[in-house]
Amino acid sequence: MSDPSAKKIFTLSQVAGSIKKTLSDRYKSSFWVKAEMNKLNLYSHSGHCYPDLVEKSDGKIIAEMRSVLWKGDYQFINQRFIDVLQEPLKDGITVLMLVSITFDAVYGVSLRVLDIDPSFSLGELTREKQESINRLVKEEIFDSNKKLTFPLLPKRLAIISVETSKGLADFLKIIDNNVWNYKFEYQLFPALLQGDKAPASILSQLKYIKDNYLNFDAVALIRGGGGDIGLTCYNNYPLARELAQFPLPILTGIGHATNETVSEMVAFKNAITPSELADFLIQRFHQFAVPVLEAEEFLIRKVPSLIQEKKREVYQLSRQFQLASQNALRTQTSEITMLKNSIKILAKQQLNIEGNALKSIERQVNLLHPNNILKRGFSLSYQNGKLIKDINDIDEEEELITQFYDGEVRSTIKTVKKNNDG
């Protein structure tokens, strides 16, 4: 083994001191750094902050450092954020920081935050927002939800909010206690409404609602007020895309009057506050109920007189029908009488014609009667009771009876002579 006395040995503090001196000599001035403040780490008892700073690529952390923001600097920077963005410093925002590198023998390398530019954070929010808008427009889905048909009565609501949200309380107070006693049915789907975890939380609830969308008429996304930083989650592209393509109308009331978020832009209806959203829903009931009430009042007022008017019309029609029936009956009776008389006349005429025809036939029959024929000099000959029609019918051995008009002659046949052409 080598002799330890021959080695140059440094204490840990000496190494730390060397690193500190090297860093101090190398980084003598402050510089601007862009990073995401993953967690602010504000300690209320001391007022100091120890932000965790990260850089991400495709959602993965590729660099991470700790930093320190002393109480006095924090109070000054935080107030500037409130003045510019109407929001204090929070977790999950991208910031542009003026920093210097420090080294501590116990805590290691860190960045001391000297200043933060709130206008840069505001610009980053605007850029991210515009990127989401551009993608939705390019995909031709930006106005998809607005093109849905809104229910005649938006009675069944799926509400995404936080149970303790003041905005939710205001919303429910208005729809539950409206003076017209309109009844709403709603189900609360709790979700985080701000911070970098909010989009995933809201998307999870939207998935459940979509799987059961036939049970609802619309989705209401409700939260209290907030500044721009607190609303950055609503510019999230996946969230805005899901809202734009949702099968139910999306109603938003997230409580702010300026800088409309992308989620609000793609929603079917965006109200500035939850209270305004509640008023909108009640107004939809009004649009249905008022015409119904007016129709009811009209019916109550008009139906009695309308019934009387219709009774008069029915009576007049019945009288007209009665008179028409009587006239028709008289006309038909007269026509039947005339037809009856005509039938009698025609029948009599026909009987006379037929009677004359019968008489004519009778005369002809009488003329053809054997007696009348005999009177004209004709006779009939019989042999054995049989009328002789042909000479071949005569039997020379039998008696021949000849019938005349006024008697008969019985004779015996001696000779039968036939004609030569017979």
Secondary structure in CASP SS format (residue, H / E / C, confidence):
PFRMAT SS
TARGET T0000
AUTHOR 0000-0000-0000
METHOD secondary structure of the structure
MODEL  1
M C 1.00
S C 1.00
D C 1.00
P H 1.00
S H 1.00
A H 1.00
K C 1.00
K C 1.00
I C 1.00
F C 1.00
T C 1.00
L H 1.00
S H 1.00
Q H 1.00
V H 1.00
A H 1.00
G H 1.00
S H 1.00
I H 1.00
K H 1.00
K H 1.00
T H 1.00
L H 1.00
S H 1.00
D H 1.00
R H 1.00
Y C 1.00
K C 1.00
S C 1.00
S C 1.00
F E 1.00
W E 1.00
V E 1.00
K E 1.00
A E 1.00
E E 1.00
M E 1.00
N E 1.00
K E 1.00
L C 1.00
N C 1.00
L E 1.00
Y C 1.00
S C 1.00
H C 1.00
S C 1.00
G C 1.00
H C 1.00
C E 1.00
Y C 1.00
P C 1.00
D E 1.00
L E 1.00
V E 1.00
E E 1.00
K E 1.00
S E 1.00
D C 1.00
G C 1.00
K E 1.00
I E 1.00
I E 1.00
A E 1.00
E E 1.00
M E 1.00
R E 1.00
S E 1.00
V E 1.00
L E 1.00
W C 1.00
K H 1.00
G H 1.00
D H 1.00
Y H 1.00
Q H 1.00
F H 1.00
I H 1.00
N H 1.00
Q H 1.00
R H 1.00
F H 1.00
I H 1.00
D H 1.00
V H 1.00
L H 1.00
Q C 1.00
E C 1.00
P C 1.00
L C 1.00
K C 1.00
D C 1.00
G C 1.00
I E 1.00
T E 1.00
V E 1.00
L E 1.00
M E 1.00
L E 1.00
V E 1.00
S E 1.00
I E 1.00
T E 1.00
F E 1.00
D E 1.00
A C 1.00
V C 1.00
Y C 1.00
G E 1.00
V E 1.00
S E 1.00
L E 1.00
R E 1.00
V E 1.00
L E 1.00
D E 1.00
I E 1.00
D C 1.00
P H 1.00
S H 1.00
F H 1.00
S H 1.00
L H 1.00
G H 1.00
E H 1.00
L H 1.00
T H 1.00
R H 1.00
E H 1.00
K H 1.00
Q H 1.00
E H 1.00
S H 1.00
I H 1.00
N H 1.00
R H 1.00
L H 1.00
V H 1.00
K H 1.00
E C 1.00
E C 1.00
I C 1.00
F C 1.00
D C 1.00
S C 1.00
N H 1.00
K H 1.00
K H 1.00
L C 1.00
T C 1.00
F C 1.00
P C 1.00
L C 1.00
L C 1.00
P C 1.00
K C 1.00
R E 1.00
L E 1.00
A E 1.00
I E 1.00
I E 1.00
S E 1.00
V C 1.00
E C 1.00
T C 1.00
S C 1.00
K H 1.00
G H 1.00
L H 1.00
A H 1.00
D H 1.00
F H 1.00
L H 1.00
K H 1.00
I H 1.00
I H 1.00
D H 1.00
N C 1.00
N C 1.00
V C 1.00
W C 1.00
N C 1.00
Y C 1.00
K C 1.00
F C 1.00
E E 1.00
Y E 1.00
Q E 1.00
L E 1.00
F E 1.00
P E 1.00
A C 1.00
L C 1.00
L C 1.00
Q C 1.00
G C 1.00
D C 1.00
K C 1.00
A H 1.00
P H 1.00
A H 1.00
S H 1.00
I H 1.00
L H 1.00
S H 1.00
Q H 1.00
L H 1.00
K H 1.00
Y H 1.00
I H 1.00
K H 1.00
D H 1.00
N C 1.00
Y H 1.00
L H 1.00
N H 1.00
F C 1.00
D C 1.00
A E 1.00
V E 1.00
A E 1.00
L E 1.00
I E 1.00
R C 1.00
G C 1.00
G C 1.00
G C 1.00
G C 1.00
D C 1.00
I H 1.00
G H 1.00
L H 1.00
T H 1.00
C H 1.00
Y H 1.00
N H 1.00
N C 1.00
Y H 1.00
P H 1.00
L H 1.00
A H 1.00
R H 1.00
E H 1.00
L H 1.00
A H 1.00
Q C 1.00
F C 1.00
P C 1.00
L C 1.00
P C 1.00
I E 1.00
L E 1.00
T E 1.00
G E 1.00
I C 1.00
G C 1.00
H C 1.00
A C 1.00
T C 1.00
N C 1.00
E C 1.00
T C 1.00
V H 1.00
S H 1.00
E H 1.00
M H 1.00
V H 1.00
A C 1.00
F C 1.00
K E 1.00
N E 1.00
A E 1.00
I C 1.00
T C 1.00
P H 1.00
S H 1.00
E H 1.00
L H 1.00
A H 1.00
D H 1.00
F H 1.00
L H 1.00
I H 1.00
Q H 1.00
R H 1.00
F H 1.00
H H 1.00
Q H 1.00
F H 1.00
A H 1.00
V H 1.00
P H 1.00
V H 1.00
L H 1.00
E H 1.00
A H 1.00
E H 1.00
E H 1.00
F H 1.00
L H 1.00
I H 1.00
R H 1.00
K H 1.00
V H 1.00
P H 1.00
S H 1.00
L H 1.00
I H 1.00
Q H 1.00
E H 1.00
K H 1.00
K H 1.00
R H 1.00
E H 1.00
V H 1.00
Y H 1.00
Q H 1.00
L H 1.00
S H 1.00
R H 1.00
Q H 1.00
F H 1.00
Q H 1.00
L H 1.00
A H 1.00
S H 1.00
Q H 1.00
N H 1.00
A H 1.00
L H 1.00
R H 1.00
T H 1.00
Q H 1.00
T H 1.00
S H 1.00
E H 1.00
I H 1.00
T H 1.00
M H 1.00
L H 1.00
K H 1.00
N H 1.00
S H 1.00
I H 1.00
K H 1.00
I H 1.00
L H 1.00
A H 1.00
K H 1.00
Q H 1.00
Q H 1.00
L H 1.00
N H 1.00
I H 1.00
E H 1.00
G H 1.00
N H 1.00
A H 1.00
L H 1.00
K H 1.00
S H 1.00
I H 1.00
E H 1.00
R H 1.00
Q H 1.00
V H 1.00
N H 1.00
L H 1.00
L C 1.00
H C 1.00
P H 1.00
N H 1.00
N H 1.00
I H 1.00
L H 1.00
K H 1.00
R C 1.00
G C 1.00
F C 1.00
S C 1.00
L E 1.00
S E 1.00
Y E 1.00
Q E 1.00
N C 1.00
G C 1.00
K E 1.00
L E 1.00
I C 1.00
K C 1.00
D C 1.00
I H 1.00
N H 1.00
D H 1.00
I C 1.00
D C 1.00
E C 1.00
E C 1.00
E C 1.00
E E 1.00
L E 1.00
I E 1.00
T E 1.00
Q E 1.00
F E 1.00
Y C 1.00
D C 1.00
G E 1.00
E E 1.00
V E 1.00
R E 1.00
S E 1.00
T E 1.00
I C 1.00
K C 1.00
T C 1.00
V C 1.00
K C 1.00
K C 1.00
N C 1.00
N C 1.00
D C 1.00
G C 1.00
END
